[in-house]
């Protein structure tokens, strides 16, 4: 990978190869999933019947629960790379074997294929990200996972656009054989990566006993105390439950509209291929701007986009039940779900302390999702023979209204929720990276709470709040930092000084004068560096005063910059004297001053010192 591209992608040299292998694996998995999905959905709708879709949706929801429970026990004993490789081989082989059964014209085969395509997609995705978590640590994952996801989206684009020509070239049924080839290719890549990076794939935990999956009742017992005490947990339950009720309703409407429009299998599989190709392309483009959207509007507002769009989609189906409404509904809801809504909810999961996260996340993704999907499927089943699918939009709109109300409630109480989390000290906000924290704190009401926490906190907490407030461009922060400098210890002062803006004002001079202590060289250097940055244009008398009172040459080096520009001959001789001095501290000061001034006439002297200097500690400064 070219260096400029690696820099643009924010990848370090030792990460590039592993990133490329991981992205290639996800590319092949997504390509395989799209090929199988396009075939299975087309075959089910045209050869079995769209009226049975609600039953299959319910079966899928229940099946996922049992499969994931079984998988949990296997994962404890098997390395992630080997398990993913074996699963790819199994998926490809089983689908290819079912291809041999198609000539027997067994109708029940197509619901089985529809369930398999859903389960295999969930299974392979789960195993891949489990492997990725073994390959990359938490800090790396925040940078690299979005890039790997882009590789998966590219696989979806290729698989989608490739489906129609492949179906014409090798016949639609033989897409199952093509699925065999792509999954086997994925297994081969996983195996090759394991051979190249064996140490990265070593299991970090010893095999243990297989744990039985917890029952729904066990999940309720664990999560009820958290729900009672956490307002955030209540909101997340609604934001998880309500969307999963409307998803089966809209999926059914979409499938009916497509089935009514395309009367042949070739026409339908061509539609699915090109439509999903466009959908993945749009998702890839939008994903590049999601971070800016969060930073501009904040999480509560970002969470509102998805339900409002669902309302528009349901009204589109209500007033015009055709392929155009279907395309708008599926395209817009899928793109917003994947690029905006899901990442926003993932950030909210992270607001829980680790102990609570281990309870709430399985409950939301397991029990709550299943309840929502089963409820939505039940609504569709009850409507069979009673109403046209277009009128399901009325039921969906009622659920979406409740969803919108939940997001509005969350928006109004967002500051209160975060304030409680901060005051109760239940979450380590200092462990968040700056871009994550900016997404979380992008709310007018929370700035005042952050400022209050900044003024009452000490040490590392004080510095963290100060950095967040500076990143949020909080007005009046310089004045509060100056007041905190008088209260904090020297270490905290040194970390707060870089947060002062160039517009700090003359009041900082008096604060600095009160805190200057020649017996503390590190603090003096920090003050000198801040003065150089903030008061480059300060009065010559003030600069001379600080320069003359400084006991250590390194401190004088920072102050001499402004003095040199006003009296180059006098202070230039001082720098020359430092560079030729027998004292290490003075030579260091001379190197620091020469480097800050960036005067070419010092280059020869520095080059000479680089050869003759005996003390290695000064060499990095010279370079």
SVG drawing of the C-alpha trace seen along z (x, -y; Angstrom):
<svg xmlns="http://www.w3.org/2000/svg" viewBox="-61 -47 95 83">
<polyline fill="none" stroke="black" stroke-width="0.4" points="0.0,0.0 1.4,-3.4 2.5,-5.5 0.2,-8.4 -2.8,-6.1 -1.8,-4.4 -1.5,-7.9 -4.9,-9.0 -6.5,-5.8 -4.7,-6.3 -3.0,-3.0 0.4,-2.2 3.0,-0.2 2.7,2.9 -1.1,2.9 -1.4,2.7 -1.0,6.3 -3.3,7.6 -5.9,5.0 -5.8,6.0 -6.2,9.7 -9.1,9.0 -10.8,6.7 -10.4,9.4 -12.0,12.0 -15.0,9.8 -15.2,8.9 -15.5,12.6 -18.0,13.3 -20.2,10.4 -20.0,11.4 -21.0,14.9 -23.9,13.7 -25.3,11.4 -25.2,14.2 -27.0,16.6 -29.4,14.0 -30.4,12.9 -31.0,16.5 -32.8,17.7 -35.1,14.7 -36.1,14.9 -36.6,18.7 -38.7,18.4 -41.0,15.7 -41.5,17.2 -41.5,20.9 -43.1,21.0 -45.1,17.8 -44.8,14.4 -47.7,15.1 -45.5,17.4 -42.8,14.7 -44.1,13.8 -43.8,17.5 -40.2,17.6 -39.3,14.3 -40.5,15.7 -38.6,19.0 -35.5,17.0 -35.8,15.1 -36.1,18.2 -33.4,20.1 -30.9,17.4 -31.3,17.7 -30.6,21.5 -27.7,21.3 -25.9,18.5 -26.3,20.5 -24.7,23.5 -22.0,21.4 -21.0,19.9 -20.0,23.2 -18.0,24.1 -16.2,20.7 -14.7,21.4 -12.8,24.4 -11.9,23.4 -9.6,20.6 -11.5,18.0 -9.7,18.4 -10.2,22.2 -13.9,21.9 -14.5,19.3 -12.6,21.4 -14.6,24.5 -17.9,22.6 -17.2,21.2 -16.5,24.7 -19.6,26.1 -21.9,23.3 -20.6,23.7 -20.8,27.5 -24.3,27.6 -25.7,25.1 -24.0,27.0 -25.5,30.2 -28.9,28.7 -28.4,27.7 -28.5,31.4 -31.9,31.7 -33.6,28.9 -34.4,31.2 -36.6,33.3 -39.0,30.3 -39.5,30.5 -41.4,27.3 -40.3,27.2 -36.7,26.8 -37.2,23.0 -38.2,22.0 -35.2,24.0 -32.9,22.1 -34.5,18.8 -33.8,19.6 -30.3,20.8 -29.3,17.6 -30.3,15.5 -28.6,17.8 -25.4,18.2 -25.2,14.4 -25.6,13.8 -23.3,16.7 -20.4,15.7 -20.7,12.0 -20.6,12.9 -17.6,15.2 -15.7,12.7 -16.0,9.9 -15.1,12.3 -11.9,13.0 -11.3,9.3 -11.5,8.6 -8.7,11.2 -6.6,9.6 -6.9,5.9 -7.0,4.3 -9.6,1.8 -7.7,-1.3 -6.9,0.2 -10.5,1.4 -11.9,-2.1 -9.7,-3.2 -9.6,0.0 -13.1,1.6 -14.8,-1.1 -12.2,-0.6 -12.7,3.2 -16.5,2.6 -15.9,0.6 -14.3,3.8 -17.4,5.7 -19.6,3.1 -17.5,3.4 -18.1,7.1 -21.8,6.4 -21.6,4.1 -19.6,6.6 -21.9,9.5 -25.0,7.5 -24.0,6.2 -22.5,9.6 -25.7,11.6 -27.7,10.8 -25.0,11.6 -23.9,14.7 -27.5,15.9 -27.7,15.5 -24.3,17.2 -24.6,20.2 -28.4,20.3 -30.0,19.1 -29.8,22.4 -26.1,22.6 -25.6,19.5 -25.6,22.0 -22.5,23.5 -20.9,20.1 -21.6,19.6 -19.5,22.8 -16.6,21.2 -16.7,17.9 -17.0,19.5 -14.1,21.9 -12.1,18.9 -12.9,17.2 -11.8,20.3 -8.5,20.4 -7.8,16.8 -8.5,17.4 -6.1,20.4 -3.4,18.4 -3.7,15.5 -3.4,18.0 -0.2,19.4 1.3,15.9 0.2,14.5 0.0,17.5 0.8,15.5 -2.0,13.1 -4.5,15.9 -3.4,17.8 -6.3,18.2 -5.8,15.9 -8.1,17.9 -7.8,21.5 -10.6,23.8 -13.2,24.1 -16.5,25.9 -19.2,25.2 -21.7,22.8 -25.4,23.4 -27.1,20.4 -29.0,18.4 -32.8,18.6 -35.0,15.6 -36.1,15.7 -32.4,15.6 -31.9,12.5 -34.9,10.8 -33.6,11.5 -30.3,9.9 -31.5,6.9 -34.5,5.8 -32.4,4.1 -30.5,2.2 -33.8,1.1 -35.2,-0.2 -32.2,-2.4 -31.1,-3.5 -33.1,-5.9 -30.7,-5.1 -31.6,-1.4 -35.3,-2.2 -34.7,-4.4 -32.5,-1.8 -35.2,0.9 -37.7,-1.3 -35.2,-2.2 -34.5,1.5 -38.0,2.9 -40.0,0.5 -37.8,0.7 -37.8,4.5 -41.6,4.5 -41.8,2.4 -39.0,4.2 -41.1,7.4 -44.0,5.2 -42.0,3.2 -40.1,6.3 -43.4,8.0 -44.7,4.9 -41.5,4.7 -41.6,8.4 -45.2,8.2 -44.6,5.2 -41.6,6.8 -43.5,10.1 -46.3,8.3 -44.0,6.3 -41.7,9.1 -43.5,12.2 -40.4,14.1 -37.4,15.3 -34.9,13.8 -36.6,10.4 -36.7,10.6 -33.1,11.7 -32.0,9.0 -33.9,6.4 -32.4,7.7 -28.9,7.7 -28.9,4.2 -31.0,2.7 -28.8,4.0 -25.7,2.9 -27.0,-0.6 -28.0,-0.3 -24.5,0.7 -22.9,-2.0 -25.0,-4.7 -24.3,-3.2 -20.6,-3.3 -20.7,-7.0 -22.9,-8.1 -20.7,-6.3 -17.9,-8.7 -19.9,-11.6 -21.6,-10.0 -18.9,-11.2 -19.5,-14.8 -23.3,-14.3 -22.9,-13.2 -20.5,-16.1 -22.9,-18.5 -26.2,-17.4 -25.3,-15.1 -26.5,-11.6 -30.1,-12.4 -30.9,-14.3 -29.1,-11.6 -31.4,-9.0 -34.5,-10.9 -33.7,-10.6 -34.5,-6.9 -38.0,-6.8 -39.1,-10.0 -37.9,-8.3 -39.9,-5.1 -43.0,-7.3 -42.4,-8.7 -41.9,-5.1 -45.1,-3.8 -47.1,-6.7 -45.5,-6.1 -46.8,-2.5 -50.2,-3.6 -50.8,-6.1 -48.9,-4.3 -48.3,-0.6 -45.9,0.2 -42.2,0.9 -41.2,-2.7 -42.5,-3.0 -40.8,0.3 -37.5,-0.8 -37.6,-4.1 -38.7,-2.3 -36.0,0.4 -33.2,-1.8 -33.7,-4.6 -34.4,-2.6 -31.6,-0.1 -29.0,-2.8 -30.1,-5.0 -30.1,-1.9 -26.7,-0.8 -24.9,-4.1 -26.5,-6.3 -28.9,-4.5 -26.9,-1.4 -23.6,-3.2 -25.4,-5.8 -27.0,-3.1 -23.6,-1.4 -22.2,-4.6 -25.0,-4.6 -24.2,-1.0 -20.8,-2.2 -22.1,-4.7 -22.9,-1.8 -20.2,-0.7 -18.5,2.6 -20.3,4.7 -23.8,3.3 -22.8,3.6 -22.4,7.3 -26.0,7.6 -27.8,5.0 -26.3,5.8 -27.3,9.5 -30.7,8.6 -31.3,5.9 -29.8,7.9 -31.4,11.1 -34.6,11.0 -35.8,7.5 -35.0,8.0 -36.8,11.4 -39.9,10.0 -40.0,7.1 -39.6,9.4 -42.2,11.9 -44.6,9.1 -44.2,7.6 -44.5,11.0 -47.7,11.6 -49.2,8.4 -48.6,9.5 -50.0,13.0 -53.1,11.5 -53.6,9.3 -53.6,12.2 -57.0,12.3 -58.3,9.3 -56.6,6.3 -54.4,5.4 -50.7,5.1 -50.8,1.4 -53.0,0.9 -50.3,2.4 -48.8,-1.0 -51.4,-2.3 -50.2,0.2 -46.6,-0.5 -47.2,-4.3 -48.7,-3.9 -45.5,-2.0 -43.3,-4.6 -45.1,-7.4 -44.2,-5.7 -40.6,-5.4 -40.5,-9.1 -41.9,-9.9 -39.1,-7.9 -36.4,-9.8 -38.0,-13.1 -38.1,-12.0 -34.4,-11.0 -33.5,-14.3 -35.2,-16.3 -33.6,-14.2 -30.2,-13.6 -28.5,-16.2 -30.0,-14.8 -29.0,-11.2 -25.4,-12.2 -25.2,-14.3 -26.3,-11.4 -23.7,-9.2 -21.0,-11.7 -22.0,-12.5 -22.4,-8.9 -18.9,-8.1 -20.3,-4.9 -18.5,-5.3 -14.8,-6.1 -15.3,-8.9 -11.5,-9.5 -11.2,-6.2 -13.0,-7.6 -11.2,-9.0 -11.8,-12.6 -14.0,-12.0 -16.3,-9.6 -16.6,-12.1 -17.5,-14.9 -20.3,-12.8 -21.6,-12.0 -21.3,-15.6 -22.6,-17.4 -25.5,-19.0 -25.9,-22.5 -27.2,-21.5 -24.3,-19.2 -21.6,-22.0 -22.7,-23.6 -22.5,-20.3 -19.0,-19.6 -17.9,-23.0 -19.2,-22.4 -17.4,-19.0 -14.2,-20.8 -14.3,-23.4 -15.0,-20.8 -12.6,-18.0 -8.9,-17.6 -5.9,-15.9 -6.4,-13.8 -10.2,-14.3 -9.8,-18.0 -7.5,-17.8 -9.9,-15.5 -12.9,-17.8 -10.7,-20.7 -9.8,-19.0 -13.4,-18.1 -14.5,-21.7 -11.7,-23.0 -12.7,-20.6 -16.3,-21.8 -15.0,-25.4 -16.5,-26.5 -16.6,-30.2 -14.8,-31.6 -12.8,-28.5 -9.4,-30.4 -10.6,-32.3 -11.6,-29.1 -8.3,-27.4 -6.4,-30.3 -8.4,-29.9 -7.7,-26.2 -4.0,-26.8 -4.0,-28.5 -5.6,-25.4 -4.0,-22.4 -0.7,-20.5 2.2,-21.0 1.5,-18.0 -2.0,-19.1 -0.8,-22.7 1.6,-21.4 -1.3,-19.5 -3.7,-22.4 -1.3,-25.0 -1.5,-23.7 -5.3,-24.2 -5.0,-27.9 -5.9,-29.6 -3.8,-32.3 -6.5,-34.8 -6.0,-34.2 -5.4,-37.9 -3.1,-39.9 -4.7,-38.5 -2.6,-35.4 0.7,-37.3 -0.2,-38.0 -1.2,-34.4 2.0,-33.2 4.1,-35.6 2.4,-34.3 3.1,-30.7 6.7,-31.0 9.0,-29.0 12.7,-28.7 13.1,-25.6 10.7,-23.6 12.4,-23.2 9.7,-21.1 7.0,-23.6 9.1,-26.5 9.7,-24.9 5.9,-24.4 5.3,-28.0 7.9,-29.2 6.6,-27.1 3.1,-28.4 4.3,-32.0 6.1,-31.6 2.9,-30.2 0.3,-32.5 2.3,-35.8 4.6,-35.9 3.8,-39.6 4.1,-40.4 6.0,-43.5 9.8,-43.2 10.1,-44.2 7.9,-41.3 9.9,-38.8 13.2,-40.1 11.9,-39.8 11.0,-36.2 14.3,-35.5 16.4,-37.0 14.6,-35.4 14.7,-31.9 17.3,-29.8 17.5,-27.0 18.9,-27.4 16.1,-25.3 13.6,-27.8 15.6,-30.7 15.7,-28.9 12.0,-29.3 12.0,-32.9 14.9,-33.9 12.8,-33.4 10.9,-36.7 13.9,-38.6 16.1,-37.4 13.6,-38.8 13.8,-42.2 17.6,-42.2 19.1,-39.5 22.8,-40.5 22.7,-40.6 20.7,-37.3 22.3,-35.6 25.6,-35.8 23.9,-34.2 22.7,-31.3 26.2,-30.8 27.7,-30.8 25.2,-28.1 26.0,-25.9 29.8,-26.1 29.3,-25.7 30.9,-22.9 27.7,-22.5 25.1,-20.0 22.1,-22.1 23.4,-25.2 24.1,-23.1 20.6,-21.7 19.2,-25.3 21.2,-26.4 19.8,-23.5 16.3,-24.2 16.6,-27.9 18.2,-27.2 15.5,-24.8 12.7,-27.1 14.2,-30.0 14.7,-27.9 17.6,-30.1 19.7,-28.4 22.9,-29.9 22.8,-27.4 22.5,-24.4 26.3,-24.0 26.9,-24.2 24.2,-21.7 25.6,-19.3 29.0,-19.6 27.6,-18.9 25.8,-15.8 29.2,-14.3 31.2,-15.5 28.5,-15.4 29.3,-12.7 26.1,-12.9 23.5,-10.9 20.5,-12.5 21.0,-15.7 21.2,-14.0 17.4,-13.7 17.1,-17.4 19.8,-18.2 18.1,-16.0"/>
</svg>
